[in-house]
Amino acid sequence: MLKPVITEKSYALANRGWYTFMVEKGVDKNKARKIIEEVFGVKVEKIKSATVKGEGRRSLKTRKLIKSGPIKKIMVKLAGDQKIDLFEVGGK
């Protein structure tokens, strides 16, 4: 599973050439590289990965704490002048 992270910070990073995605916990850098190169048809130069700690929230009905599991986030740097269209913002 591969989901793009669409936030203000990820758009700012995309302007500098780094694209952010959420992946399943068991995906390593080599698998992520293959998936992105196949899906978007680009050449990946560098990959950074991080595991983001799960968040907790309160249930309104029972007032119990519900925790979500950790999420793996990868940041991808593309080779040359390649871009991914999902992260392009329209101008004024």
PDB file of N, CA, C and O in Angstrom:
ATOM      1  N   MET A   1       0.847  -1.176   0.000  1.00  0.00           N
ATOM      2  CA  MET A   1       0.000   0.000   0.000  1.00  0.00           C
ATOM      3  C   MET A   1       0.894   1.241   0.000  1.00  0.00           C
ATOM      4  O   MET A   1       1.862   1.317   0.756  1.00  0.00           O
ATOM      5  N   LEU A   2       0.566   2.191  -0.838  1.00  0.00           N
ATOM      6  CA  LEU A   2       1.344   3.409  -0.984  1.00  0.00           C
ATOM      7  C   LEU A   2       0.383   4.592  -1.027  1.00  0.00           C
ATOM      8  O   LEU A   2      -0.454   4.679  -1.925  1.00  0.00           O
ATOM      9  N   LYS A   3       0.498   5.505  -0.060  1.00  0.00           N
ATOM     10  CA  LYS A   3      -0.365   6.675  -0.033  1.00  0.00           C
ATOM     11  C   LYS A   3       0.488   7.932   0.034  1.00  0.00           C
ATOM     12  O   LYS A   3       1.396   8.005   0.862  1.00  0.00           O
ATOM     13  N   PRO A   4       0.229   8.915  -0.806  1.00  0.00           N
ATOM     14  CA  PRO A   4       0.974  10.167  -0.705  1.00  0.00           C
ATOM     15  C   PRO A   4       0.528  10.953   0.525  1.00  0.00           C
ATOM     16  O   PRO A   4      -0.640  10.905   0.913  1.00  0.00           O
ATOM     17  N   VAL A   5       1.456  11.667   1.128  1.00  0.00           N
ATOM     18  CA  VAL A   5       1.152  12.533   2.260  1.00  0.00           C
ATOM     19  C   VAL A   5       0.938  13.933   1.700  1.00  0.00           C
ATOM     20  O   VAL A   5       1.860  14.538   1.153  1.00  0.00           O
ATOM     21  N   ILE A   6      -0.283  14.444   1.837  1.00  0.00           N
ATOM     22  CA  ILE A   6      -0.630  15.743   1.282  1.00  0.00           C
ATOM     23  C   ILE A   6      -0.824  16.733   2.433  1.00  0.00           C
ATOM     24  O   ILE A   6      -1.915  16.837   2.994  1.00  0.00           O
ATOM     25  N   THR A   7       0.229  17.448   2.776  1.00  0.00           N
ATOM     26  CA  THR A   7       0.194  18.477   3.815  1.00  0.00           C
ATOM     27  C   THR A   7       0.990  19.684   3.317  1.00  0.00           C
ATOM     28  O   THR A   7       1.649  19.623   2.279  1.00  0.00           O
ATOM     29  N   GLU A   8       0.920  20.767   4.065  1.00  0.00           N
ATOM     30  CA  GLU A   8       1.698  21.961   3.692  1.00  0.00           C
ATOM     31  C   GLU A   8       3.195  21.655   3.718  1.00  0.00           C
ATOM     32  O   GLU A   8       3.946  22.093   2.847  1.00  0.00           O
ATOM     33  N   LYS A   9       3.611  20.901   4.726  1.00  0.00           N
ATOM     34  CA  LYS A   9       5.029  20.575   4.845  1.00  0.00           C
ATOM     35  C   LYS A   9       5.491  19.673   3.697  1.00  0.00           C
ATOM     36  O   LYS A   9       6.590  19.855   3.173  1.00  0.00           O
ATOM     37  N   SER A  10       4.658  18.701   3.302  1.00  0.00           N
ATOM     38  CA  SER A  10       5.057  17.823   2.205  1.00  0.00           C
ATOM     39  C   SER A  10       5.083  18.576   0.871  1.00  0.00           C
ATOM     40  O   SER A  10       5.904  18.264   0.009  1.00  0.00           O
ATOM     41  N   TYR A  11       4.196  19.561   0.688  1.00  0.00           N
ATOM     42  CA  TYR A  11       4.255  20.393  -0.518  1.00  0.00           C
ATOM     43  C   TYR A  11       5.537  21.221  -0.553  1.00  0.00           C
ATOM     44  O   TYR A  11       6.153  21.378  -1.607  1.00  0.00           O
ATOM     45  N   ALA A  12       5.934  21.750   0.605  1.00  0.00           N
ATOM     46  CA  ALA A  12       7.174  22.521   0.668  1.00  0.00           C
ATOM     47  C   ALA A  12       8.373  21.628   0.343  1.00  0.00           C
ATOM     48  O   ALA A  12       9.292  22.051  -0.358  1.00  0.00           O
ATOM     49  N   LEU A  13       8.361  20.399   0.850  1.00  0.00           N
ATOM     50  CA  LEU A  13       9.445  19.464   0.538  1.00  0.00           C
ATOM     51  C   LEU A  13       9.418  19.059  -0.933  1.00  0.00           C
ATOM     52  O   LEU A  13      10.470  18.857  -1.539  1.00  0.00           O
ATOM     53  N   ALA A  14       8.222  18.941  -1.510  1.00  0.00           N
ATOM     54  CA  ALA A  14       8.110  18.570  -2.923  1.00  0.00           C
ATOM     55  C   ALA A  14       8.700  19.659  -3.817  1.00  0.00           C
ATOM     56  O   ALA A  14       9.248  19.356  -4.877  1.00  0.00           O
ATOM     57  N   ASN A  15       8.596  20.911  -3.406  1.00  0.00           N
ATOM     58  CA  ASN A  15       9.213  22.004  -4.167  1.00  0.00           C
ATOM     59  C   ASN A  15      10.732  21.886  -4.175  1.00  0.00           C
ATOM     60  O   ASN A  15      11.389  22.381  -5.090  1.00  0.00           O
ATOM     61  N   ARG A  16      11.299  21.225  -3.147  1.00  0.00           N
ATOM     62  CA  ARG A  16      12.743  21.014  -3.076  1.00  0.00           C
ATOM     63  C   ARG A  16      13.153  19.649  -3.616  1.00  0.00           C
ATOM     64  O   ARG A  16      14.332  19.295  -3.584  1.00  0.00           O
ATOM     65  N   GLY A  17      12.169  18.870  -4.121  1.00  0.00           N
ATOM     66  CA  GLY A  17      12.496  17.603  -4.754  1.00  0.00           C
ATOM     67  C   GLY A  17      12.290  16.366  -3.901  1.00  0.00           C
ATOM     68  O   GLY A  17      12.594  15.266  -4.363  1.00  0.00           O
ATOM     69  N   TRP A  18      11.787  16.490  -2.672  1.00  0.00           N
ATOM     70  CA  TRP A  18      11.539  15.345  -1.804  1.00  0.00           C
ATOM     71  C   TRP A  18      10.037  15.085  -1.741  1.00  0.00           C
ATOM     72  O   TRP A  18       9.267  15.981  -1.394  1.00  0.00           O
ATOM     73  N   TYR A  19       9.614  13.861  -2.075  1.00  0.00           N
ATOM     74  CA  TYR A  19       8.205  13.484  -2.085  1.00  0.00           C
ATOM     75  C   TYR A  19       7.942  12.499  -0.948  1.00  0.00           C
ATOM     76  O   TYR A  19       8.711  11.558  -0.752  1.00  0.00           O
ATOM     77  N   THR A  20       6.855  12.710  -0.197  1.00  0.00           N
ATOM     78  CA  THR A  20       6.573  11.944   1.009  1.00  0.00           C
ATOM     79  C   THR A  20       5.405  10.984   0.791  1.00  0.00           C
ATOM     80  O   THR A  20       4.379  11.355   0.221  1.00  0.00           O
ATOM     81  N   PHE A  21       5.580   9.743   1.255  1.00  0.00           N
ATOM     82  CA  PHE A  21       4.549   8.711   1.132  1.00  0.00           C
ATOM     83  C   PHE A  21       4.436   7.927   2.433  1.00  0.00           C
ATOM     84  O   PHE A  21       5.407   7.810   3.180  1.00  0.00           O
ATOM     85  N   MET A  22       3.243   7.390   2.702  1.00  0.00           N
ATOM     86  CA  MET A  22       3.031   6.448   3.793  1.00  0.00           C
ATOM     87  C   MET A  22       3.016   5.048   3.179  1.00  0.00           C
ATOM     88  O   MET A  22       2.393   4.829   2.139  1.00  0.00           O
ATOM     89  N   VAL A  23       3.691   4.116   3.812  1.00  0.00           N
ATOM     90  CA  VAL A  23       3.733   2.735   3.336  1.00  0.00           C
ATOM     91  C   VAL A  23       3.394   1.801   4.493  1.00  0.00           C
ATOM     92  O   VAL A  23       3.338   2.218   5.650  1.00  0.00           O
ATOM     93  N   GLU A  24       3.170   0.537   4.164  1.00  0.00           N
ATOM     94  CA  GLU A  24       2.914  -0.455   5.203  1.00  0.00           C
ATOM     95  C   GLU A  24       4.172  -0.663   6.036  1.00  0.00           C
ATOM     96  O   GLU A  24       5.283  -0.375   5.590  1.00  0.00           O
ATOM     97  N   LYS A  25       3.982  -1.160   7.233  1.00  0.00           N
ATOM     98  CA  LYS A  25       5.081  -1.296   8.180  1.00  0.00           C
ATOM     99  C   LYS A  25       6.200  -2.213   7.689  1.00  0.00           C
ATOM    100  O   LYS A  25       7.363  -1.969   8.010  1.00  0.00           O
ATOM    101  N   GLY A  26       5.887  -3.260   6.922  1.00  0.00           N
ATOM    102  CA  GLY A  26       6.880  -4.232   6.502  1.00  0.00           C
ATOM    103  C   GLY A  26       7.646  -3.875   5.235  1.00  0.00           C
ATOM    104  O   GLY A  26       8.508  -4.643   4.808  1.00  0.00           O
ATOM    105  N   VAL A  27       7.358  -2.737   4.627  1.00  0.00           N
ATOM    106  CA  VAL A  27       8.008  -2.347   3.372  1.00  0.00           C
ATOM    107  C   VAL A  27       9.369  -1.733   3.667  1.00  0.00           C
ATOM    108  O   VAL A  27       9.472  -0.783   4.443  1.00  0.00           O
ATOM    109  N   ASP A  28      10.418  -2.279   3.046  1.00  0.00           N
ATOM    110  CA  ASP A  28      11.748  -1.706   3.226  1.00  0.00           C
ATOM    111  C   ASP A  28      12.051  -0.733   2.082  1.00  0.00           C
ATOM    112  O   ASP A  28      11.221  -0.530   1.196  1.00  0.00           O
ATOM    113  N   LYS A  29      13.241  -0.138   2.110  1.00  0.00           N
ATOM    114  CA  LYS A  29      13.597   0.887   1.121  1.00  0.00           C
ATOM    115  C   LYS A  29      13.647   0.331  -0.299  1.00  0.00           C
ATOM    116  O   LYS A  29      13.223   1.003  -1.239  1.00  0.00           O
ATOM    117  N   ASN A  30      14.158  -0.882  -0.465  1.00  0.00           N
ATOM    118  CA  ASN A  30      14.256  -1.461  -1.806  1.00  0.00           C
ATOM    119  C   ASN A  30      12.882  -1.724  -2.412  1.00  0.00           C
ATOM    120  O   ASN A  30      12.663  -1.456  -3.593  1.00  0.00           O
ATOM    121  N   LYS A  31      11.951  -2.250  -1.607  1.00  0.00           N
ATOM    122  CA  LYS A  31      10.590  -2.477  -2.092  1.00  0.00           C
ATOM    123  C   LYS A  31       9.921  -1.154  -2.435  1.00  0.00           C
ATOM    124  O   LYS A  31       9.247  -1.042  -3.459  1.00  0.00           O
ATOM    125  N   ALA A  32      10.106  -0.150  -1.581  1.00  0.00           N
ATOM    126  CA  ALA A  32       9.505   1.168  -1.818  1.00  0.00           C
ATOM    127  C   ALA A  32      10.054   1.778  -3.106  1.00  0.00           C
ATOM    128  O   ALA A  32       9.306   2.385  -3.871  1.00  0.00           O
ATOM    129  N   ARG A  33      11.332   1.623  -3.345  1.00  0.00           N
ATOM    130  CA  ARG A  33      11.957   2.135  -4.577  1.00  0.00           C
ATOM    131  C   ARG A  33      11.315   1.491  -5.804  1.00  0.00           C
ATOM    132  O   ARG A  33      10.956   2.185  -6.755  1.00  0.00           O
ATOM    133  N   LYS A  34      11.168   0.161  -5.784  1.00  0.00           N
ATOM    134  CA  LYS A  34      10.564  -0.549  -6.920  1.00  0.00           C
ATOM    135  C   LYS A  34       9.124  -0.117  -7.150  1.00  0.00           C
ATOM    136  O   LYS A  34       8.716   0.107  -8.290  1.00  0.00           O
ATOM    137  N   ILE A  35       8.349   0.002  -6.072  1.00  0.00           N
ATOM    138  CA  ILE A  35       6.940   0.383  -6.191  1.00  0.00           C
ATOM    139  C   ILE A  35       6.809   1.771  -6.807  1.00  0.00           C
ATOM    140  O   ILE A  35       6.013   1.961  -7.727  1.00  0.00           O
ATOM    141  N   ILE A  36       7.569   2.737  -6.322  1.00  0.00           N
ATOM    142  CA  ILE A  36       7.466   4.119  -6.816  1.00  0.00           C
ATOM    143  C   ILE A  36       7.937   4.216  -8.260  1.00  0.00           C
ATOM    144  O   ILE A  36       7.327   4.923  -9.062  1.00  0.00           O
ATOM    145  N   GLU A  37       9.011   3.517  -8.600  1.00  0.00           N
ATOM    146  CA  GLU A  37       9.496   3.545  -9.981  1.00  0.00           C
ATOM    147  C   GLU A  37       8.494   2.916 -10.941  1.00  0.00           C
ATOM    148  O   GLU A  37       8.350   3.388 -12.068  1.00  0.00           O
ATOM    149  N   GLU A  38       7.797   1.858 -10.520  1.00  0.00           N
ATOM    150  CA  GLU A  38       6.806   1.220 -11.386  1.00  0.00           C
ATOM    151  C   GLU A  38       5.531   2.051 -11.514  1.00  0.00           C
ATOM    152  O   GLU A  38       5.012   2.223 -12.617  1.00  0.00           O
ATOM    153  N   VAL A  39       5.028   2.563 -10.403  1.00  0.00           N
ATOM    154  CA  VAL A  39       3.753   3.276 -10.408  1.00  0.00           C
ATOM    155  C   VAL A  39       3.853   4.627 -11.119  1.00  0.00           C
ATOM    156  O   VAL A  39       2.993   4.966 -11.932  1.00  0.00           O
ATOM    157  N   PHE A  40       4.899   5.397 -10.814  1.00  0.00           N
ATOM    158  CA  PHE A  40       4.999   6.756 -11.339  1.00  0.00           C
ATOM    159  C   PHE A  40       5.935   6.884 -12.541  1.00  0.00           C
ATOM    160  O   PHE A  40       5.963   7.938 -13.177  1.00  0.00           O
ATOM    161  N   GLY A  41       6.696   5.849 -12.866  1.00  0.00           N
ATOM    162  CA  GLY A  41       7.588   5.889 -14.013  1.00  0.00           C
ATOM    163  C   GLY A  41       8.722   6.882 -13.869  1.00  0.00           C
ATOM    164  O   GLY A  41       9.056   7.584 -14.823  1.00  0.00           O
ATOM    165  N   VAL A  42       9.320   6.952 -12.687  1.00  0.00           N
ATOM    166  CA  VAL A  42      10.420   7.875 -12.418  1.00  0.00           C
ATOM    167  C   VAL A  42      11.615   7.078 -11.898  1.00  0.00           C
ATOM    168  O   VAL A  42      11.489   5.899 -11.570  1.00  0.00           O
ATOM    169  N   LYS A  43      12.777   7.733 -11.825  1.00  0.00           N
ATOM    170  CA  LYS A  43      13.997   7.122 -11.297  1.00  0.00           C
ATOM    171  C   LYS A  43      14.262   7.692  -9.908  1.00  0.00           C
ATOM    172  O   LYS A  43      14.407   8.904  -9.751  1.00  0.00           O
ATOM    173  N   VAL A  44      14.326   6.828  -8.903  1.00  0.00           N
ATOM    174  CA  VAL A  44      14.546   7.250  -7.515  1.00  0.00           C
ATOM    175  C   VAL A  44      16.039   7.341  -7.246  1.00  0.00           C
ATOM    176  O   VAL A  44      16.788   6.408  -7.535  1.00  0.00           O
ATOM    177  N   GLU A  45      16.470   8.478  -6.685  1.00  0.00           N
ATOM    178  CA  GLU A  45      17.884   8.695  -6.375  1.00  0.00           C
ATOM    179  C   GLU A  45      18.197   8.347  -4.922  1.00  0.00           C
ATOM    180  O   GLU A  45      19.148   7.611  -4.658  1.00  0.00           O
ATOM    181  N   LYS A  46      17.408   8.868  -3.974  1.00  0.00           N
ATOM    182  CA  LYS A  46      17.630   8.634  -2.544  1.00  0.00           C
ATOM    183  C   LYS A  46      16.302   8.348  -1.861  1.00  0.00           C
ATOM    184  O   LYS A  46      15.243   8.777  -2.319  1.00  0.00           O
ATOM    185  N   ILE A  47      16.382   7.608  -0.745  1.00  0.00           N
ATOM    186  CA  ILE A  47      15.196   7.341   0.073  1.00  0.00           C
ATOM    187  C   ILE A  47      15.569   7.512   1.539  1.00  0.00           C
ATOM    188  O   ILE A  47      16.609   7.028   1.985  1.00  0.00           O
ATOM    189  N   LYS A  48      14.709   8.205   2.288  1.00  0.00           N
ATOM    190  CA  LYS A  48      14.812   8.291   3.740  1.00  0.00           C
ATOM    191  C   LYS A  48      13.544   7.669   4.302  1.00  0.00           C
ATOM    192  O   LYS A  48      12.463   7.857   3.742  1.00  0.00           O
ATOM    193  N   SER A  49      13.659   6.938   5.393  1.00  0.00           N
ATOM    194  CA  SER A  49      12.473   6.342   5.990  1.00  0.00           C
ATOM    195  C   SER A  49      12.444   6.619   7.486  1.00  0.00           C
ATOM    196  O   SER A  49      13.483   6.786   8.123  1.00  0.00           O
ATOM    197  N   ALA A  50      11.224   6.664   8.038  1.00  0.00           N
ATOM    198  CA  ALA A  50      11.043   6.895   9.469  1.00  0.00           C
ATOM    199  C   ALA A  50       9.764   6.209   9.912  1.00  0.00           C
ATOM    200  O   ALA A  50       8.791   6.145   9.162  1.00  0.00           O
ATOM    201  N   THR A  51       9.771   5.700  11.125  1.00  0.00           N
ATOM    202  CA  THR A  51       8.565   5.133  11.704  1.00  0.00           C
ATOM    203  C   THR A  51       7.982   6.172  12.652  1.00  0.00           C
ATOM    204  O   THR A  51       8.636   6.608  13.600  1.00  0.00           O
ATOM    205  N   VAL A  52       6.730   6.564  12.376  1.00  0.00           N
ATOM    206  CA  VAL A  52       6.060   7.589  13.168  1.00  0.00           C
ATOM    207  C   VAL A  52       5.239   6.899  14.239  1.00  0.00           C
ATOM    208  O   VAL A  52       4.468   5.984  13.949  1.00  0.00           O
ATOM    209  N   LYS A  53       5.404   7.336  15.472  1.00  0.00           N
ATOM    210  CA  LYS A  53       4.711   6.755  16.606  1.00  0.00           C
ATOM    211  C   LYS A  53       3.199   6.915  16.452  1.00  0.00           C
ATOM    212  O   LYS A  53       2.729   7.947  15.973  1.00  0.00           O
ATOM    213  N   GLY A  54       2.435   5.895  16.857  1.00  0.00           N
ATOM    214  CA  GLY A  54       0.976   5.940  16.784  1.00  0.00           C
ATOM    215  C   GLY A  54       0.395   6.967  17.742  1.00  0.00           C
ATOM    216  O   GLY A  54       0.993   7.282  18.770  1.00  0.00           O
ATOM    217  N   GLU A  55      -0.767   7.479  17.396  1.00  0.00           N
ATOM    218  CA  GLU A  55      -1.413   8.497  18.210  1.00  0.00           C
ATOM    219  C   GLU A  55      -2.524   7.888  19.041  1.00  0.00           C
ATOM    220  O   GLU A  55      -3.076   6.846  18.685  1.00  0.00           O
ATOM    221  N   GLY A  56      -2.852   8.532  20.141  1.00  0.00           N
ATOM    222  CA  GLY A  56      -3.952   8.095  20.983  1.00  0.00           C
ATOM    223  C   GLY A  56      -5.096   9.098  20.920  1.00  0.00           C
ATOM    224  O   GLY A  56      -4.883  10.294  20.724  1.00  0.00           O
ATOM    225  N   ARG A  57      -6.305   8.590  21.090  1.00  0.00           N
ATOM    226  CA  ARG A  57      -7.468   9.474  21.144  1.00  0.00           C
ATOM    227  C   ARG A  57      -8.482   8.866  22.088  1.00  0.00           C
ATOM    228  O   ARG A  57      -8.436   7.666  22.361  1.00  0.00           O
ATOM    229  N   ARG A  58      -9.403   9.682  22.593  1.00  0.00           N
ATOM    230  CA  ARG A  58     -10.421   9.224  23.516  1.00  0.00           C
ATOM    231  C   ARG A  58     -11.701   8.876  22.768  1.00  0.00           C
ATOM    232  O   ARG A  58     -12.104   9.577  21.840  1.00  0.00           O
ATOM    233  N   SER A  59     -12.326   7.795  23.180  1.00  0.00           N
ATOM    234  CA  SER A  59     -13.628   7.422  22.646  1.00  0.00           C
ATOM    235  C   SER A  59     -14.671   8.299  23.328  1.00  0.00           C
ATOM    236  O   SER A  59     -14.643   8.455  24.549  1.00  0.00           O
ATOM    237  N   LEU A  60     -15.588   8.872  22.558  1.00  0.00           N
ATOM    238  CA  LEU A  60     -16.606   9.743  23.147  1.00  0.00           C
ATOM    239  C   LEU A  60     -17.602   8.959  24.000  1.00  0.00           C
ATOM    240  O   LEU A  60     -18.089   9.471  25.009  1.00  0.00           O
ATOM    241  N   LYS A  61     -17.902   7.745  23.612  1.00  0.00           N
ATOM    242  CA  LYS A  61     -18.914   6.963  24.314  1.00  0.00           C
ATOM    243  C   LYS A  61     -18.388   6.367  25.615  1.00  0.00           C
ATOM    244  O   LYS A  61     -19.027   6.500  26.658  1.00  0.00           O
ATOM    245  N   THR A  62     -17.238   5.716  25.563  1.00  0.00           N
ATOM    246  CA  THR A  62     -16.729   5.010  26.735  1.00  0.00           C
ATOM    247  C   THR A  62     -15.615   5.753  27.462  1.00  0.00           C
ATOM    248  O   THR A  62     -15.231   5.357  28.563  1.00  0.00           O
ATOM    249  N   ARG A  63     -15.093   6.819  26.870  1.00  0.00           N
ATOM    250  CA  ARG A  63     -13.997   7.629  27.437  1.00  0.00           C
ATOM    251  C   ARG A  63     -12.710   6.834  27.604  1.00  0.00           C
ATOM    252  O   ARG A  63     -11.850   7.216  28.397  1.00  0.00           O
ATOM    253  N   LYS A  64     -12.564   5.733  26.867  1.00  0.00           N
ATOM    254  CA  LYS A  64     -11.336   4.950  26.922  1.00  0.00           C
ATOM    255  C   LYS A  64     -10.354   5.462  25.885  1.00  0.00           C
ATOM    256  O   LYS A  64     -10.744   6.029  24.864  1.00  0.00           O
ATOM    257  N   LEU A  65      -9.078   5.255  26.161  1.00  0.00           N
ATOM    258  CA  LEU A  65      -8.020   5.662  25.240  1.00  0.00           C
ATOM    259  C   LEU A  65      -7.847   4.607  24.155  1.00  0.00           C
ATOM    260  O   LEU A  65      -7.661   3.428  24.457  1.00  0.00           O
ATOM    261  N   ILE A  66      -7.907   5.024  22.893  1.00  0.00           N
ATOM    262  CA  ILE A  66      -7.724   4.133  21.755  1.00  0.00           C
ATOM    263  C   ILE A  66      -6.446   4.555  21.047  1.00  0.00           C
ATOM    264  O   ILE A  66      -6.301   5.715  20.662  1.00  0.00           O
ATOM    265  N   LYS A  67      -5.517   3.618  20.873  1.00  0.00           N
ATOM    266  CA  LYS A  67      -4.242   3.933  20.229  1.00  0.00           C
ATOM    267  C   LYS A  67      -4.198   3.338  18.832  1.00  0.00           C
ATOM    268  O   LYS A  67      -4.624   2.205  18.609  1.00  0.00           O
ATOM    269  N   SER A  68      -3.677   4.118  17.899  1.00  0.00           N
ATOM    270  CA  SER A  68      -3.430   3.589  16.559  1.00  0.00           C
ATOM    271  C   SER A  68      -1.977   3.115  16.510  1.00  0.00           C
ATOM    272  O   SER A  68      -1.134   3.590  17.270  1.00  0.00           O
ATOM    273  N   GLY A  69      -1.701   2.191  15.624  1.00  0.00           N
ATOM    274  CA  GLY A  69      -0.360   1.626  15.528  1.00  0.00           C
ATOM    275  C   GLY A  69       0.615   2.567  14.850  1.00  0.00           C
ATOM    276  O   GLY A  69       0.208   3.591  14.300  1.00  0.00           O
ATOM    277  N   PRO A  70       1.890   2.237  14.881  1.00  0.00           N
ATOM    278  CA  PRO A  70       2.897   3.067  14.220  1.00  0.00           C
ATOM    279  C   PRO A  70       2.748   3.023  12.701  1.00  0.00           C
ATOM    280  O   PRO A  70       2.263   2.038  12.143  1.00  0.00           O
ATOM    281  N   ILE A  71       3.169   4.095  12.041  1.00  0.00           N
ATOM    282  CA  ILE A  71       3.069   4.235  10.594  1.00  0.00           C
ATOM    283  C   ILE A  71       4.468   4.463  10.048  1.00  0.00           C
ATOM    284  O   ILE A  71       5.261   5.182  10.657  1.00  0.00           O
ATOM    285  N   LYS A  72       4.779   3.862   8.908  1.00  0.00           N
ATOM    286  CA  LYS A  72       6.084   4.061   8.281  1.00  0.00           C
ATOM    287  C   LYS A  72       5.958   5.114   7.190  1.00  0.00           C
ATOM    288  O   LYS A  72       5.083   5.031   6.328  1.00  0.00           O
ATOM    289  N   LYS A  73       6.839   6.100   7.238  1.00  0.00           N
ATOM    290  CA  LYS A  73       6.829   7.194   6.275  1.00  0.00           C
ATOM    291  C   LYS A  73       8.140   7.163   5.503  1.00  0.00           C
ATOM    292  O   LYS A  73       9.207   6.994   6.094  1.00  0.00           O
ATOM    293  N   ILE A  74       8.065   7.328   4.170  1.00  0.00           N
ATOM    294  CA  ILE A  74       9.281   7.395   3.364  1.00  0.00           C
ATOM    295  C   ILE A  74       9.303   8.712   2.599  1.00  0.00           C
ATOM    296  O   ILE A  74       8.266   9.224   2.177  1.00  0.00           O
ATOM    297  N   MET A  75      10.499   9.242   2.431  1.00  0.00           N
ATOM    298  CA  MET A  75      10.709  10.452   1.639  1.00  0.00           C
ATOM    299  C   MET A  75      11.627  10.069   0.490  1.00  0.00           C
ATOM    300  O   MET A  75      12.665   9.439   0.692  1.00  0.00           O
ATOM    301  N   VAL A  76      11.228  10.459  -0.730  1.00  0.00           N
ATOM    302  CA  VAL A  76      11.911  10.026  -1.936  1.00  0.00           C
ATOM    303  C   VAL A  76      12.462  11.228  -2.682  1.00  0.00           C
ATOM    304  O   VAL A  76      11.751  12.209  -2.904  1.00  0.00           O
ATOM    305  N   LYS A  77      13.734  11.151  -3.069  1.00  0.00           N
ATOM    306  CA  LYS A  77      14.367  12.178  -3.913  1.00  0.00           C
ATOM    307  C   LYS A  77      14.499  11.585  -5.309  1.00  0.00           C
ATOM    308  O   LYS A  77      15.052  10.498  -5.480  1.00  0.00           O
ATOM    309  N   LEU A  78      13.987  12.308  -6.311  1.00  0.00           N
ATOM    310  CA  LEU A  78      14.019  11.808  -7.686  1.00  0.00           C
ATOM    311  C   LEU A  78      15.261  12.299  -8.409  1.00  0.00           C
ATOM    312  O   LEU A  78      15.811  13.349  -8.079  1.00  0.00           O
ATOM    313  N   ALA A  79      15.690  11.541  -9.384  1.00  0.00           N
ATOM    314  CA  ALA A  79      16.866  11.883 -10.171  1.00  0.00           C
ATOM    315  C   ALA A  79      16.522  12.941 -11.211  1.00  0.00           C
ATOM    316  O   ALA A  79      15.439  12.919 -11.796  1.00  0.00           O
ATOM    317  N   GLY A  80      17.440  13.858 -11.434  1.00  0.00           N
ATOM    318  CA  GLY A  80      17.288  14.868 -12.483  1.00  0.00           C
ATOM    319  C   GLY A  80      16.127  15.823 -12.253  1.00  0.00           C
ATOM    320  O   GLY A  80      15.859  16.228 -11.122  1.00  0.00           O
ATOM    321  N   ASP A  81      15.438  16.180 -13.336  1.00  0.00           N
ATOM    322  CA  ASP A  81      14.320  17.116 -13.267  1.00  0.00           C
ATOM    323  C   ASP A  81      12.974  16.397 -13.267  1.00  0.00           C
ATOM    324  O   ASP A  81      11.980  16.965 -13.718  1.00  0.00           O
ATOM    325  N   GLN A  82      12.921  15.188 -12.781  1.00  0.00           N
ATOM    326  CA  GLN A  82      11.672  14.441 -12.761  1.00  0.00           C
ATOM    327  C   GLN A  82      10.765  14.944 -11.648  1.00  0.00           C
ATOM    328  O   GLN A  82      11.232  15.433 -10.619  1.00  0.00           O
ATOM    329  N   LYS A  83       9.453  14.817 -11.872  1.00  0.00           N
ATOM    330  CA  LYS A  83       8.472  15.254 -10.886  1.00  0.00           C
ATOM    331  C   LYS A  83       7.341  14.250 -10.818  1.00  0.00           C
ATOM    332  O   LYS A  83       7.126  13.475 -11.750  1.00  0.00           O
ATOM    333  N   ILE A  84       6.613  14.270  -9.696  1.00  0.00           N
ATOM    334  CA  ILE A  84       5.400  13.476  -9.529  1.00  0.00           C
ATOM    335  C   ILE A  84       4.235  14.453  -9.537  1.00  0.00           C
ATOM    336  O   ILE A  84       4.213  15.399  -8.749  1.00  0.00           O
ATOM    337  N   ASP A  85       3.266  14.234 -10.418  1.00  0.00           N
ATOM    338  CA  ASP A  85       2.184  15.185 -10.632  1.00  0.00           C
ATOM    339  C   ASP A  85       1.250  15.337  -9.433  1.00  0.00           C
ATOM    340  O   ASP A  85       0.580  16.364  -9.318  1.00  0.00           O
ATOM    341  N   LEU A  86       1.183  14.363  -8.547  1.00  0.00           N
ATOM    342  CA  LEU A  86       0.303  14.466  -7.382  1.00  0.00           C
ATOM    343  C   LEU A  86       0.659  15.640  -6.477  1.00  0.00           C
ATOM    344  O   LEU A  86      -0.205  16.184  -5.790  1.00  0.00           O
ATOM    345  N   PHE A  87       1.927  16.027  -6.478  1.00  0.00           N
ATOM    346  CA  PHE A  87       2.393  17.065  -5.568  1.00  0.00           C
ATOM    347  C   PHE A  87       2.504  18.444  -6.230  1.00  0.00           C
ATOM    348  O   PHE A  87       3.030  19.377  -5.623  1.00  0.00           O
ATOM    349  N   GLU A  88       2.024  18.579  -7.442  1.00  0.00           N
ATOM    350  CA  GLU A  88       2.085  19.860  -8.131  1.00  0.00           C
ATOM    351  C   GLU A  88       0.893  20.719  -7.726  1.00  0.00           C
ATOM    352  O   GLU A  88      -0.242  20.246  -7.695  1.00  0.00           O
ATOM    353  N   VAL A  89       1.161  21.987  -7.416  1.00  0.00           N
ATOM    354  CA  VAL A  89       0.113  22.922  -7.003  1.00  0.00           C
ATOM    355  C   VAL A  89      -0.109  23.903  -8.145  1.00  0.00           C
ATOM    356  O   VAL A  89       0.848  24.415  -8.726  1.00  0.00           O
ATOM    357  N   GLY A  90      -1.372  24.165  -8.467  1.00  0.00           N
ATOM    358  CA  GLY A  90      -1.698  25.111  -9.531  1.00  0.00           C
ATOM    359  C   GLY A  90      -1.343  26.534  -9.139  1.00  0.00           C
ATOM    360  O   GLY A  90      -1.407  26.890  -7.962  1.00  0.00           O
ATOM    361  N   GLY A  91      -0.972  27.347 -10.111  1.00  0.00           N
ATOM    362  CA  GLY A  91      -0.591  28.740  -9.850  1.00  0.00           C
ATOM    363  C   GLY A  91      -1.805  29.646  -9.758  1.00  0.00           C
ATOM    364  O   GLY A  91      -2.947  29.202  -9.873  1.00  0.00           O
ATOM    365  N   LYS A  92      -1.532  30.925  -9.549  1.00  0.00           N
ATOM    366  CA  LYS A  92      -2.623  31.907  -9.420  1.00  0.00           C
ATOM    367  C   LYS A  92      -3.176  32.291 -10.751  1.00  0.00           C
ATOM    368  O   LYS A  92      -4.096  33.105 -10.826  1.00  0.00           O
TER     369      LYS A  92
END
